[in-house]
Structure formats: C-alpha cells, structure tokens
Amino acid sequence: MTTAQTKPNKIINPESANAIIEVADEIIITNRGQIEQKGTPLQIYKKPATPFVAQFIGESTIIEDYTKFKGFESNDGAKPQEKGVLRPEFIEIAKDETEILTPLAAEKGIVRAIYFRGNNIQVDIEVKGQPLTGYRTLEQEDLTIGMEVFVLIHRVYTFEGSHTEVIENRIKTEQSSVYI
C-alpha cells in the first residue's frame, strides 16, 4: 500500500509575503478575489504577470514613465507615460563613471538615503525626479547623502494585459556589440 504525501495549504498574510518564497513550492496570488498569477516563487519573481504581483513578491518600484531614462527612450511611437517596474537588482549605482562598464547608458542621480542591510548597502536615489532603490556591496566605496552618483538602469518590466516583457537598456546592448 502506498500513501500520497501532501503538504498542507497555507494562507499567508501580505505582511509576511516575502517569507512565502522560502517555504512554498507553488504560490497562487490573488487580488480582490481574482487570481493574478500561479507558479513557483522563482517563476513569479522572475516573470511577474502584473504590477500587483511584482510588488507583492520582492522589492520593486513602479515607474510611471520608464521612457524618460537613458536607453529606454521611445523610438517606436510608444505612448508617453509608459508604466514599468524596476527591481533593485536592475539598478547599478556608482560613485563615478569608472565603476560602470557602460557609462554612456548611465544617468546622474542624487543619494537620498543609505541603509546598512548586513551583507550590502541599500541606497535610495532620485533620478529625474523618480525615487529608486538599489544596492551596493560592502566592498564598494562609501556614498554619502546628497552625493551625485551615476545610475545605470539595466532593464525594466513592462506589462500589457497578462503579458510581461523585460526591456533591456538599448544603449548598454548597443555598446556591447562588436562591429568588424
């Protein structure tokens, strides 16, 4: 006789949503009684179906118009006010241009807050009036509040219906091409 082994279902309150990724094999995220997305924690984190899901798991910042940043300008007639989502790992913050591999793709920003997080430093910055959050390693030189820094946005999530697209920084991609 064999018995099926099942794991109990759990309902986790949103205040502990990030704990979900440590204990769940599969997650169903609902919003106002409707299923927004179903999948493994990694699938949901890497490819959120909606802005709601992107904000539910992990850290993210909603950007009302990502086309205002270098490398994301609209050349294809995209609507103004293109909404996107940035995760901290999509952002590189440098003290000067020499710390960034593709400085032409970087924006200038201002450090607004700095937080020690144990194994890294969280840096809240402002770029073109938009608050963003990124991280620096403990090995990198210290930044100070009010300091001008260089900010490279590597990619942004965009959403259309239930379709998520990851848009890479065009300048960064073009600079890494080799022409013979």
BAKOL-600286 format. One line per 4 residues: number of its first residue (from 1); their letters; for each residue y, x, z of C-alpha. Coordinates in steps of 0.5 Angstrom, whole numbers, plus 2048, in hexadecimal, padded with zeros to 3 digits. Example, Ala and Ser with C-alpha at 12.3 -4.5 7.8 and 13.67 -1.06 7.14 Angstrom:
1> as> 7F7 819 810 | 7FE 81B 80E
//
This chain:
1> mtta> 800 800 800 | 807 803 7FE | 80D 801 801 | 814 801 7FE
5> qtkp> 819 805 801 | 820 802 801 | 827 804 804 | 82B 7FF 808
9> nkii> 831 7FC 804 | 838 7FD 808 | 83E 7FA 807 | 844 800 809
13> npes> 84B 7FE 80A | 850 801 806 | 853 806 80C | 84C 80A 80B
17> anai> 84C 809 803 | 84B 811 803 | 845 811 807 | 842 80D 802
21> ieva> 841 813 7FD | 83D 817 803 | 838 811 805 | 837 80D 7FF
25> deii> 832 80D 7F9 | 836 808 7F5 | 83C 804 7F6 | 83F 7FD 7F4
29> itnr> 847 7FD 7F4 | 84A 7F6 7F5 | 851 7F4 7F4 | 852 7ED 7F6
33> gqie> 84B 7EA 7F5 | 84A 7EE 7EE | 846 7F4 7ED | 84B 7F9 7EB
37> qkgt> 845 7FF 7EA | 83E 800 7EC | 83B 807 7EC | 839 80E 7EF
41> plqi> 83F 811 7F4 | 840 816 7EF | 840 812 7E8 | 845 80D 7EC
45> ykkp> 849 813 7EE | 849 817 7E7 | 84A 811 7E3 | 84D 80B 7E7
49> atpf> 84E 805 7E3 | 854 802 7E5 | 85A 805 7E9 | 858 801 7EF
53> vaqf> 851 805 7EF | 855 80B 7EE | 859 80A 7F4 | 853 808 7F8
57> iges> 84F 80E 7F8 | 852 815 7F9 | 859 816 7F8 | 85E 814 7F3
61> tiie> 865 813 7F1 | 867 80D 7EC | 86C 810 7E7 | 870 80A 7E3
65> dytk> 871 80E 7DD | 86D 815 7DC | 870 816 7D5 | 876 819 7D9
69> fkgf> 872 81F 7DA | 871 825 7D6 | 86B 825 7D2 | 86B 81D 7D2
73> esnd> 871 81B 7CE | 86F 815 7C9 | 86F 817 7C2 | 86B 812 7C0
77> gakp> 86F 80C 7C2 | 86C 80B 7C8 | 870 805 7CC | 875 808 7D1
81> qekg> 873 807 7D9 | 86C 80A 7D7 | 869 809 7DE | 864 80E 7E0
85> vlrp> 860 811 7E6 | 860 818 7E9 | 85C 81B 7EE | 85E 822 7F2
89> efie> 859 826 7EE | 85C 824 7E8 | 862 828 7EA | 864 82F 7EB
93> iakd> 86A 832 7EF | 86C 839 7EE | 872 83D 7F1 | 874 840 7EB
97> etei> 871 840 7E3 | 86D 846 7E4 | 868 841 7E8 | 867 83C 7E3
101> ltpl> 863 83E 7DD | 867 83A 7D8 | 86E 83A 7DB | 871 836 7D4
105> aaek> 86D 830 7D7 | 870 830 7DE | 876 82C 7E1 | 87A 82E 7E6
109> givr> 87A 82A 7ED | 87C 82B 7F4 | 878 82B 7FA | 879 825 7FF
113> aiyf> 873 826 804 | 86E 82B 806 | 868 82A 80A | 862 82E 80C
117> rgnn> 85C 82B 80B | 857 830 80E | 854 833 807 | 85A 832 803
121> iqvd> 861 830 803 | 864 829 801 | 86A 82A 7FD | 86F 823 7FC
125> ievk> 873 825 7F6 | 878 821 7F2 | 878 822 7EA | 87D 81E 7E6
129> gqpl> 87E 819 7EC | 877 818 7ED | 874 81A 7F3 | 86D 81D 7F2
133> tgyr> 868 821 7F7 | 864 827 7F5 | 860 82C 7F9 | 861 834 7F9
137> tleq> 85C 839 7FC | 85D 83C 803 | 85D 843 7FF | 863 841 7FA
141> edlt> 86A 843 7FD | 86D 83E 801 | 872 839 7FF | 878 836 803
145> igme> 87B 82F 803 | 881 82F 7FE | 87E 834 7F9 | 87E 834 7F2
149> vfvl> 877 834 7EF | 873 834 7E9 | 86F 82E 7E8 | 869 82D 7E2
153> ihrv> 866 826 7E2 | 85F 828 7DE | 85D 821 7DD | 85E 819 7DF
157> ytfe> 85A 813 7DF | 85D 80D 7DB | 85A 806 7DB | 859 801 7D5
161> gsht> 855 7FB 7D8 | 84F 7FD 7DA | 84F 804 7D6 | 851 80A 7DA
165> evie> 854 810 7D6 | 855 817 7D8 | 85B 81A 7D4 | 85C 822 7D5
169> nrik> 862 825 7D4 | 864 826 7CD | 868 82D 7CE | 862 830 7D2
173> teqs> 85D 82E 7CD | 861 831 7C7 | 863 837 7CB | 85B 839 7CC
177> svyi> 85A 838 7C4 | 859 83F 7C0 | 85B 83F 7B9 | 859 844 7B4
//
